[in-house]
């Protein structure tokens, strides 16, 4: 490793250059219990909740989710600049993380507390407002949370180690919420009680994971025990307004070519996985004809990923994050494409390719997240420190766009193919075209999106030597 001093990120050299402690890695990884839960459960059940419990039409359900996510896209870069200002003023990003962690459980429960008797229109408005506020609380935590790895260590392989264990917890969270969340609905025959219990229990667990992770963002101290001097930040001017905060995030995107390429790749892949996530409940119900199948799909996806995440980290240390990321993406695309066979032979064989996709998904999560701090460090050498929040704000907005468009794309496919919405007590039959749309949205469409993401990933320029010896 180069003897060159690490970039000034508000973390003393004695801390940032050392090997990360197990405690730091564990606390940081625990935050993904919250981020994984929030990313998984709404994507899995919210569209289905709107169309099949509250009677909201498919296009309207897609619009509800899209509007809430558009708000995220607007607010995330602003939150990024605000957390940079917190770092510059107070030497810590903890304040916004704490607000988000405390607010989210209540707002999450409210999202799934809609009385069906209100009717589809009022129910849709309720979910729109509650989910928008929930997403805002999540962003207050998520944006500074993503900014932290660039400040915890400047080392290429240590970042891989940190983010690998984060993804191990993330996969556990996906398993817990993807299988356990829907299972909680079995506590009652009443659809209202089902979703309310799910919202309360899962909201509390998400909040606990977030609260644990705020400990990593405590104010740093130097070797004498004094508070470390915070880094300067171009976005930290006290008089800066929303426009300036937003411009700071957009500036990170426009000036950094590695960031643009990595973000484009990640957004396309988020769209692909978001489309599959939103479609899993429909596959279980209308293709496999089993409510329990949605839980089995998540077990097939996540169980292999628990072992695969550390394995991808080992491979990345040998051949580089970028090449390993490409391999994982190709494997995922092939596995997704094979699922199109459900059009002709639906059956339990689907769990095999889903398991392969799960192995690849572990790499597709950990590797780009480990590459993001490298992009931030690369920018610091040219434009100065203190902008990690601006990068993480735009990154979170991009991830939000990807997952939101996944649910929206599914809603459009369902509407075009004639999907019939219903309330929790109605029994309906779906046309053959709708079944075909469900299968395509779970197989062919994600495979095409992953193929497109490989085009931008192939142009990503940073390598280990650019980080450790840059």
N, C-alpha and C positions, 0 to 999 in steps of 0.2 A: 504494500500500500504506500502511496506517496506520503512524504513527510510534510507536505504542504498543509497549512492550517485549514481547518474546515470552514465553510462559509459561516458568516455571522448570521445566526438565525434567532438570537435571543436566548440561546442555550450555551453555557460555558463550554470551552473546549474539553475540560476535564470530564464533563458529562457526555457530550455528544460524540466524542471520539472513542469512548470506552465501549466494551461489549455490553449490550443491553442485559439488565438483570432479568431473572425469571419473573420477578414480581411485576416489573414494568410491562413485560410481554403479556403476562396473565391479565393484568388490569386493562390493558389496551384491548386485548382480544375479547374480553368480556363485553365490551361495548357492542360487539357484533351480535350478541344475544338480542340486543335491542334493534340494531339496524337490520339484521336478518329477519327478525320477526315482522317488522314494519314493511319491509320490502316483499315479504312472502305472503302474509295472510290477506291483506287487501287485494293484492294481485290475483290471489287464488279464488277468493270468495266474493269480492265486492260486486263485480259485474253480475255474477250469479244471484247474489242477494237482491240486487235491484230488479233483475228480470224475472226471477222465479220465486221471490218471496214478497216483493212489494208491487209486482205487476208493471214495472216501468218498461216501456218499449226498448228494444235493443239499441236503436240509434240514440235514444234519449239517455240511456244508461252510459253509453260511450261518451256522450257529450258531458255528462256530469263529471266523469272521471277526468276527461280531457281539460275541462275548465279549471278544475282544482290543480291539475298538474301545470297548466300554463302559468298559474299564479306562482308556483314553485320556480319556474324558469325565470320569472321576473325577480323574485325575492332572493334567490340563492346567491347571485353575484353581489347583491347589496350586503347580505349577511357575511359573505367572504371578506368584504372590505371592512365591515364593522369588527369582525374578529381580529383582523390585522391591526385595527386601531386599538382594540383591547390589549393586544400583545405589546404594542408600542407604549401604551400608557401605563399598564399594570404588570407587564411581564408574564401574562398568563392569558390563555384563551378560555378559561373555565367558566366565566360568567354566563355566556350565552348557552354553553353546553348544559349548565345546571338549570337554567330557565326551561329549556326544551325538555329535559328529562322529567321535571316536576309537572309540567303541563300536559304532556302527551297521554298519560294513562286516562285522565278524565275525558279528554277530547276523543280518544280512541273509542272508549265505551259509548259515548254519545253517538258516534257514527253508526253503531249497530243497535241503537235503542229506539228505532222508529216504530211506532204503533202502526200496524198494517191498515187499521181502520181509517187512517188519515187520507188514503187514496194515493194513486201513483204520482200525481203532480206535487202535492205537498211533501210526500215521502222523498221524491227526487230532490226537492229544494233543501229539505232537512239534511240529507246525505251530502249534498254539495257544500253547504255551509260548514257542517261538522268536519267533513273530510278535509276541506281546505284549511281549517284551523289546525287540525291534527298534522297535516303535512307541513304547515309552518313551524309548529313546535318541533317536529322531527328535523327540519332543516337547521333550526337553531343549534341542535346538537350535532348533526351530521357534518355540516360544513367545517367547523373547527376540528372535529374529530378526524376528518380526512387530512387536514393540514398538519397534524401532529407528527407523522412519521418523518417528514423532511427535517424536523427540528430535533427529534429524539436521537438520530444518528445520521452522519454523512456517508456511511459506508454502504457500498453497493450490495454486498452479500448480507449485511446485517438487516437491511431493509427487506430483503427477501425472507429472512428468518422471522422478522416481526410480522410481516403480512401473511406469511404462511400459517402461523398459528392463529392469526385473526380469522383466516378462512376456515380453519378447522372448527372454530367456534361458530362461524357463519353457517357452515354445513350442518352442525348440530342444531342451530336455530331454525334452519329451513326444515329439518326433519321434525323438530319439536312442534313448530307452528303449522307446517304443511300437513302433518298427519294428526297432531294433537288438537289443533284449532278446530278443524271440521268435526273431530270426534267429540268435542265438548258439546256440540249441538244435540247429542243424543241424550242429554240430561232431561229433556222434556219433549213431549209431542207437539207442544205449542211453538210455532216458528219464531214468535216474538221472544219467548224465553230462551230458546236455543241461541239466537244471535246475541242477545243481551249478555248471557253468561259467558259466551265466547269473547265478547268485546271487553268485559270487565276483567276476566282472568288474564287474557293475553295482554291487555293494556298494562296491567300491573307488572307482569314479567318483563315486558319491554322496558318499562321505566326503571326497574331495578338494574337491568344490564347497563343502561345508559348512566345511571348514577355511579356505579362502580368505576366506569371508564373516566369519569370526570376527575378522578384522583390522579390520573397521568398528567393532567394539564395544570397541576399546582404550580405556583410561582417557583422558579428555579433560584437556587442560591449558589454563590461561588465558594471557593475553597475555604474562605474565612468565615463562612456562614452568613454573609451579607446578601441581600437581595441582588440578583444578577441584573445588570443594566439591560433594559429592553432594547431590542433592535429598532432602528429607524425604519419607517415605512412610508412610502410615497402616498399611501392611502389613509394615513393616520392623522391628517390635519383635523384639528378640532372643529373647524368651520365647514368641513366637507359635508355636502348634502347627498341626497339619494342619487342624483344624477352623477356626481363625482364617484360615489361608491360603485355604482353600476359600471361606469366607464373604466374603473380600475380593473374589474373582472374582464371586461371585453378587451382591455389593453393586453392582459396576459394571454388571451387567445390569439390576438392579431400579431403579436411580436414573436411568439414562440412556435416555430414550425414543428418541432418534436411534439409539443403539446397538442397542436391541431390534429396531427396524424394519430396520436394515441387516443385522443378524445373521440375522433371520428370512428375509429375501430371499436372503441368501447360502447359508443352509442348504438351502432349497428348491432352489436352483439346483445346489448340490453334490450333492444327491440325484438330480437329473435327469441331470447329467453323469456321476455315479458309476454310475448305472444303464446309461447308454450305454457307458461304459468297460468295465464288467464284461461287457456283452453282445456286445462287438465280436468276441471270439474265437468265440463261438457263431454269430454271423451269418456270419463267414468260413467256418466249418466246415460248418454245416448248411443255410445259405441260399444262399451263393455257391459252396459246395463247393470251397473253395480255401484251403489253409493260408496261402498267400502273401497272401491278401486282407486279413488283419488288418494287415499292414504297409502295404498300399496304402490302407486306410482311414485309417491314421494319417498318411500322407503327404498325403492329401486334406484331412484335418482341420487339420494344422499348417502346411503350406507357405503357404497364404494368410494364416495368422495372423501369420507373421513380418513381413509388410508391413502387416498390419492394425493391430497393436498401436500403432505410432507414429501411424498415421492416427487411431485413436480418441483418442489423446492430443491431437492437433491440434483435433479436433472438440470435445473436452471443454474446452479452453482458450477456445473461442469461445462455446459455449452452456451450459457447466457440466457437471460430472461426472454429476449426477443425471439430467438429460435424456438425455445420451449413453448412460448405463447402460440406461435404458428402451428406447432405440432398439435397442441391441445385443441385449437380451433378447427383444424382439419378433421380430427377424430370426432368432434362434436357434430360437424356438418354431415359426415358420413352416417353417423348413428341416427341423426334426425331424419335424413332422407330415407333410410330403410323403413321408417315407421309408416310411410305411405302405403305399405302393404296391407294396412288395416282396411283399406277400401275394399279389398277382395277377401281377406281372411282375418277378421277381427278375432282376437283371442289373447290368451295369457302370454303368448310369445313376446308381446310388446315390452314386457318387463326387462328382457335381455338388452335390446338396444337402448332403452331408457337408462339401464345401469351403465352401459358404455358411455352414454352422454353425461352421466353423473361423474364419471372419472374425468372426462375432459372438462366439465364445468368447473371442477375444483381449480384446474390450472387457469381457466379463463377468468376466474375471480381473483386469485392471488397474484398472478403475474402482472396484469396491468396496474393493479394497486401498488405493487412493489416498484413498478416503472415510473409512476407519477412523482414520487420524491426525487427521482433522478432528473426528471424534467424540470422540477422546481430548482434543484441545485444548479443545473445548467443555466437557467435563467438568472440565478443570483450572481453567477460569475460575471455576467455581462451587464445586468441592470441593477444589481444591489439586492440586499436581503429585505425581509419583512413582508413579502407578498404571497406567502404560502396560502393564506386565506383567500386571496383573489383567485388563485388557481383552483383551490378546492371548491369554491363557490360555483365557478363555471363548470367544474367536473360534476358536481352534484346536480346542477341544472341539466347537464347533458344526460346523466344517468336517468333523471326524472323524465326527460323527454322520451328516452328510449323505452322505458317501462310503460309510460302512459300511452305512447303510440302503439305498443303491443296490445294493450287492452282495447284501444280505439280501433285498431286494425281488425281485431277479432269481432268487435261489435259491428263493424261495416260488413265483414264477411257474413256474419249471421244474418244481418238485415237483407243483404243482396240475395242470399240463398233461401230466404223465406222462413227463417227461424221463428217459431211461435212462442211468445212470452206467456207467462202465467203467474198467478199468485200461488202462495204455499199450499192452498187446498185444491187447486185445479189439476186435472189430469189431461194432458194433451199428447198428440202424436206429431212427430216432426217429419217433414217431407224428406225424400231421399237427397235432394239437393243440399239441405241443411246439414245432413250427416256428412256428406262429401266435404262441405265447407269446414266442418269441425276437424276432420282428418287432415285436410290440406293445411289448416292453420297450425296444426301440431307437428307437421312433418316437412312438407315441401317448402312452405314459405320460410320457416326458420333456417333451413339449409341454404336457401338462396341468399338470405341476409348474411349468414356467416361467410359465404363465398365472397360477397361484396366487401366484407370487413377485411378480408385477407389482402385486398388490393391496397388499402391504406396502411395496413401493418407492414407490408413489404417495403414501404418507403420510410419507415421509422429509422432515424439515423443513429441514435445513441447506443453505445456499447460500454462494457465494463471499463475500458481504458479511458473513456470520456468522463467517467465519474470518479474513479479512484486515482486517476493520474491526469485529470483535466487541468 
